[in-house]
Amino acid sequence: MTTVTLQRAKCIGCNYCEEMAPELFRMSRKDGKSTLLHAHDAKGFHTVRLSGEDPAEKALRAAQACPVKIISVRTK
């Protein structure tokens, strides 16, 4: 099980996360910030739990590509 968290308020809209993991991230047309798909929001931290290696690997690549380091990936 992998948990991915996005601090959306700090997003600068660079689009790297969507390029690395389009199944997980979309850029909002309203404010230009990243959206973590199927996530729930808790005080600005958008979180989703994933199963399987492929989504987790893509989430990790997105986190590594993020220039402001607002994506965290935890694997249990």
C-alpha distances in whole Angstrom, upper triangle without the diagonal:
4,7,10,13,17,20,22,25,26,25,28,27,27,25,24,20,21,23,20,17,19,17,15,18,22,25,27,30,31,31,29,26,23,21,17,17,16,15,17,19,20,23,22,18,17,13,10,7,6,5,7,9,12,10,8,12,14,12,13,17,17,17,19,22,22,25,25,21,20,17,14,11,8,6,6
4,7,10,13,17,19,22,22,21,24,24,24,22,20,17,18,20,17,14,17,15,13,15,19,22,24,28,29,28,26,23,19,18,14,14,14,13,15,17,18,20,19,16,14,10,8,6,5,6,8,9,11,9,6,10,11,9,10,13,14,13,16,18,18,21,21,18,16,13,10,7,6,4,6
4,7,10,13,16,19,19,19,22,22,22,21,19,16,17,19,17,15,17,15,12,14,18,20,22,25,26,25,24,20,17,15,12,13,12,10,12,13,14,16,16,12,10,7,6,4,6,9,11,12,13,10,8,12,12,9,10,14,13,12,15,17,17,20,19,16,14,10,8,6,5,6,8
4,7,10,12,16,16,15,18,18,18,17,16,12,14,16,14,12,14,13,9,11,14,16,18,22,23,21,20,17,13,12,9,10,11,9,11,12,13,15,13,10,8,6,5,6,8,11,13,13,13,10,8,11,11,7,9,12,10,9,13,14,13,17,16,13,10,7,6,5,7,9,12
4,7,9,12,12,12,16,16,17,16,16,12,14,17,15,14,15,15,11,11,14,16,17,21,21,19,18,14,12,11,8,11,11,8,10,10,10,12,10,6,5,4,7,9,11,15,17,17,17,13,12,14,13,10,11,14,11,10,13,15,13,15,14,11,8,6,5,7,9,12,14
4,6,9,9,9,12,13,14,13,13,10,12,16,14,13,14,15,11,10,12,13,14,18,18,15,15,11,8,8,7,10,12,9,10,9,11,11,8,6,5,6,9,12,14,17,19,19,19,15,14,16,14,11,12,14,11,9,13,13,11,13,11,9,6,5,7,9,12,15,18
4,6,6,7,11,12,14,14,15,13,15,18,17,16,18,18,14,13,14,14,14,18,17,14,14,10,9,10,10,13,15,12,12,10,10,9,6,5,6,9,12,15,17,21,23,23,22,19,18,19,18,14,15,16,13,11,15,15,11,13,10,9,5,7,9,12,15,18,21
4,5,5,9,10,12,13,14,12,13,17,17,16,16,17,14,11,12,11,11,14,13,11,11,7,7,7,8,12,14,11,12,9,11,10,7,7,7,10,13,17,19,22,24,24,23,19,19,20,18,15,17,17,14,13,16,15,12,13,11,11,8,9,12,15,17,21,23
4,6,9,10,13,15,16,15,16,19,20,19,20,21,17,15,15,13,12,15,13,10,11,8,9,10,12,15,17,14,14,11,12,10,7,9,10,13,17,20,22,26,28,28,27,23,23,24,22,19,20,20,17,16,18,18,14,14,11,12,9,12,14,18,20,24,26
4,6,9,11,13,14,14,16,18,19,19,19,21,18,15,15,14,14,16,16,12,12,9,10,12,13,17,19,16,17,14,15,13,9,10,12,15,18,21,23,26,28,27,26,23,22,23,21,18,18,19,15,14,16,15,11,11,8,9,7,10,13,17,19,23,26
4,6,8,9,11,10,12,15,15,16,16,18,15,12,12,10,11,14,13,10,9,6,7,9,11,15,18,16,17,15,16,15,11,12,12,15,17,20,21,25,26,25,24,21,20,21,18,16,17,16,13,12,14,13,9,9,7,9,7,9,13,16,19,23,26
4,6,9,10,11,13,15,16,17,17,20,17,14,13,11,12,14,14,10,8,7,8,12,14,17,21,19,20,18,20,19,15,15,16,18,20,24,24,28,29,28,26,23,23,23,20,18,18,17,14,14,15,13,9,9,8,11,10,12,16,19,22,26,29
4,5,8,9,10,12,14,15,14,17,15,11,10,7,9,11,12,9,6,5,6,10,13,15,19,18,20,18,21,20,16,16,16,18,20,23,23,27,27,26,24,21,22,21,18,17,18,17,13,14,15,13,10,10,10,12,11,13,17,19,23,26,29
4,6,8,9,10,12,13,14,17,15,12,11,9,12,13,15,12,9,8,9,12,14,17,21,20,22,21,23,23,19,19,18,20,21,24,24,27,27,25,23,21,21,20,17,16,17,15,11,13,13,10,8,8,10,12,12,13,17,19,23,25,29
4,6,5,6,9,10,10,13,12,9,8,7,10,12,14,13,9,8,7,10,12,14,18,18,21,20,23,23,19,18,17,18,19,21,21,24,24,23,20,18,18,18,14,14,15,13,10,12,13,10,9,10,12,13,13,13,16,18,22,24,27
4,5,5,6,9,10,13,12,9,10,10,13,16,18,16,12,11,9,12,13,15,19,18,21,21,23,24,20,19,17,18,19,20,20,22,22,20,18,16,16,15,12,11,12,9,7,9,10,6,6,9,11,11,12,11,14,16,19,21,25
4,5,5,6,7,10,8,6,8,9,12,15,17,16,13,11,8,9,9,12,15,15,18,18,20,21,18,16,14,15,15,17,16,19,19,17,15,13,13,12,9,8,10,8,5,7,9,7,6,10,11,11,10,9,12,13,16,18,22
4,5,5,5,8,7,5,6,7,11,13,16,15,12,11,8,9,9,11,14,15,18,19,22,23,19,18,15,16,15,17,17,19,19,18,15,13,14,14,10,10,12,11,8,11,13,10,10,13,15,14,14,12,15,15,19,20,24
4,6,6,10,10,8,9,10,14,16,19,18,14,14,11,13,13,14,18,18,22,22,25,26,23,21,19,19,18,20,18,21,20,18,15,14,15,14,10,11,13,10,8,11,12,10,11,13,16,16,16,14,17,17,20,22,25
4,6,9,9,9,11,12,16,19,21,20,17,15,12,14,13,14,17,18,21,22,24,26,22,20,18,18,17,18,16,18,17,15,12,11,12,10,6,8,9,6,5,9,10,8,10,13,15,14,15,12,14,14,17,18,22
4,5,6,6,9,12,15,18,20,20,17,15,11,12,10,11,14,14,18,20,22,24,21,18,16,15,14,15,13,15,14,13,10,8,10,9,5,6,9,8,6,10,11,10,12,15,17,15,15,12,14,13,16,17,20
4,5,5,7,10,13,15,18,18,15,14,11,11,10,9,13,14,18,20,23,24,21,19,16,16,15,16,14,16,16,16,12,10,13,12,9,10,13,11,9,13,15,13,14,17,19,18,17,14,16,16,19,20,23
4,6,8,12,14,17,20,20,18,16,12,11,9,8,10,12,16,18,21,24,21,19,15,15,12,13,11,13,13,14,11,8,11,12,9,9,13,13,11,14,16,16,16,20,21,19,18,15,16,15,18,18,21
4,7,11,13,16,18,18,16,14,10,8,6,5,8,9,13,15,18,20,17,15,12,11,9,11,10,13,13,14,11,8,10,11,8,7,11,11,9,11,15,14,14,17,18,16,14,12,13,12,15,16,19
4,7,10,13,15,14,12,10,6,5,5,6,9,10,13,14,18,19,16,14,11,12,11,14,13,16,17,17,15,11,13,14,10,9,12,12,9,11,14,13,12,15,16,15,13,11,13,14,17,18,22
4,6,9,12,12,10,8,6,5,7,7,11,12,15,15,19,20,17,16,13,14,14,17,17,19,20,20,18,15,16,17,14,13,16,15,12,14,17,15,14,17,17,17,15,14,16,17,20,22,25
4,6,9,8,6,5,4,6,9,10,14,14,16,16,20,20,16,16,14,16,17,20,20,23,24,24,21,18,19,20,16,15,18,17,13,15,18,15,13,15,16,16,15,14,18,19,22,25,28
4,5,6,5,5,6,6,10,11,14,14,16,15,19,19,16,16,14,17,17,21,22,25,26,26,24,21,22,23,20,18,21,20,17,18,21,19,16,18,18,19,16,16,20,21,25,27,30
4,6,6,8,10,10,14,14,17,18,19,19,22,22,19,20,18,20,21,25,25,28,29,30,27,24,26,26,23,21,24,23,20,21,24,21,19,20,20,22,20,20,23,25,28,31,33
4,6,8,11,11,15,15,18,18,19,18,20,20,17,19,17,20,22,25,26,30,31,32,29,26,27,28,25,23,26,25,22,23,25,23,20,21,20,22,20,20,24,26,29,31,34
4,6,9,10,14,16,18,18,18,17,19,18,15,17,16,19,21,25,26,29,31,31,29,25,26,27,24,22,24,24,20,20,23,21,18,18,17,19,17,18,22,24,27,30,33
4,7,9,13,15,18,18,19,18,20,20,16,17,16,19,20,24,25,28,29,29,26,23,24,25,21,20,22,21,17,18,20,17,15,16,15,17,15,16,20,22,26,28,32
4,7,10,13,16,15,16,15,17,17,13,14,13,16,17,21,22,25,26,26,24,21,21,22,19,17,19,18,14,15,17,15,12,13,12,14,12,13,16,19,22,25,28
4,7,9,13,12,14,13,16,16,13,12,11,13,14,17,18,21,23,22,20,17,18,18,15,13,15,15,11,12,15,13,11,13,12,13,10,10,14,16,19,22,25
4,6,9,8,11,11,14,15,12,11,8,10,11,15,16,19,21,21,19,16,17,18,15,13,16,16,13,13,17,16,13,16,15,15,12,11,14,15,18,21,23
4,7,6,9,10,13,15,12,10,7,8,8,11,12,15,17,18,16,13,13,15,13,10,13,14,11,12,16,15,13,16,16,14,12,10,12,12,15,17,20
4,5,9,11,14,17,14,13,9,9,8,11,11,14,16,18,16,12,14,16,14,12,15,16,13,15,18,18,17,20,19,18,15,13,15,15,17,18,21
4,7,10,13,16,15,13,9,8,7,9,10,13,16,18,17,13,15,17,16,14,17,19,16,17,21,21,20,23,22,20,17,15,16,15,17,18,20
4,7,10,13,11,9,6,5,5,8,10,14,17,18,18,14,15,18,16,13,16,18,16,16,20,20,18,21,20,18,15,13,13,13,15,17,18
4,7,10,10,8,5,6,7,10,13,16,20,21,21,17,18,21,19,16,19,21,19,18,22,23,20,23,21,19,16,14,15,15,16,18,19
4,6,6,6,4,7,9,13,16,19,22,24,24,20,20,22,21,18,20,22,19,18,22,22,20,22,19,18,14,14,15,16,17,20,21
4,6,5,6,8,11,14,17,21,24,25,26,22,21,24,23,19,21,24,21,19,23,24,21,23,20,18,15,15,15,16,17,20,21
4,6,8,11,14,17,20,24,27,28,28,24,23,26,25,21,23,25,22,20,23,24,21,22,19,18,14,15,16,18,19,22,23
4,6,9,13,16,19,23,26,26,26,22,22,24,22,19,20,22,19,17,20,21,17,19,16,15,11,12,14,16,18,21,23
4,6,10,13,16,20,22,23,23,19,18,20,19,16,17,19,16,14,18,19,16,18,15,13,10,10,10,13,14,17,19
4,7,11,13,17,20,21,20,16,16,18,17,14,16,18,15,14,18,18,15,18,16,14,10,10,10,12,14,16,18
4,7,10,14,16,18,18,14,13,16,15,12,14,17,14,13,17,18,16,19,17,15,12,10,9,10,11,13,15
4,7,10,13,15,15,11,11,14,14,11,13,16,14,14,18,19,17,21,20,17,14,11,11,10,11,12,14
4,7,10,12,13,10,9,13,13,11,13,16,15,15,18,20,19,23,22,19,17,13,12,10,9,10,11
4,7,9,10,7,7,11,11,9,12,15,14,15,18,19,19,23,23,20,18,14,13,10,10,9,11
4,7,9,7,7,11,12,12,13,16,17,17,20,21,22,26,26,22,21,17,16,12,12,10,10
4,6,6,7,9,11,11,13,15,16,17,19,21,22,26,26,23,22,18,17,13,13,11,12
4,6,5,6,9,10,10,12,14,15,16,18,20,24,25,21,21,17,16,12,12,10,12
4,5,5,6,9,10,11,12,14,16,17,19,22,24,21,21,17,16,13,14,13,15
4,5,5,6,9,10,11,12,14,15,16,20,21,19,18,14,14,11,12,11,14
4,5,5,6,9,10,10,12,14,15,19,20,17,16,12,11,8,9,8,11
4,5,5,6,9,10,11,12,14,18,19,16,17,13,12,9,11,10,14
4,5,5,6,9,10,11,12,16,18,15,15,12,12,10,13,13,16
4,5,5,6,9,10,11,14,15,12,12,8,9,7,10,11,14
4,5,5,6,9,10,13,14,11,12,9,8,6,9,10,14
4,5,5,6,9,12,14,12,13,10,11,10,13,14,17
4,5,5,6,10,11,10,10,8,9,9,13,15,19
4,5,5,9,9,7,7,5,6,7,11,13,17
4,6,8,10,8,10,8,9,10,13,15,19
4,6,9,8,10,9,11,13,16,18,22
4,6,5,7,7,10,12,16,18,22
4,6,8,10,13,15,19,21,25
4,6,9,11,14,18,21,24
4,6,8,11,14,17,21
4,7,10,13,17,20
4,7,10,13,17
4,7,10,13
4,7,10
4,7
4
